[in-house]
Amino acid sequence: MNIAWTTTASRDEAEKLARLAVEEGLAACVQIEGPITSFYRWEGSVEKAGEFRLTFKVLRKNVLALKPLVHRNHPYETPQWTVADLADVGEPYRKWAESSSRELNMD
């Protein structure tokens, strides 16, 4: 199982991405946190922005399909997309995530 993250400028944008990922069966769950404050360099200047962080709970087999869905529907020119492989996931939670996700055939 994996956890993936991105951020958006508004709660509405975050909710749109979260709902889409879950409706498509690519993420078992998406949590939205925020607002958070981000500092970053963009086009040579240091920027400060309020953002909302999305945490996707996603099966390994669905990460490759979730990434383009997020990028196609993301409002940012260069959205954050980071994925971490989880070393330990409780068996009941993993089974729930599997039952809540679409079965993809990536062959």
ABEGO torsion letter per residue (X at the ends): XBBBBBBBABAAAAAAAAAAAAAAGABABBBBBOBBBBBBBBGGBBBBBBBBBBBBBBBAAAAAAAAAAAAAABABABBBBBBBBBABBBAAAAAAAAAABBBBBAX
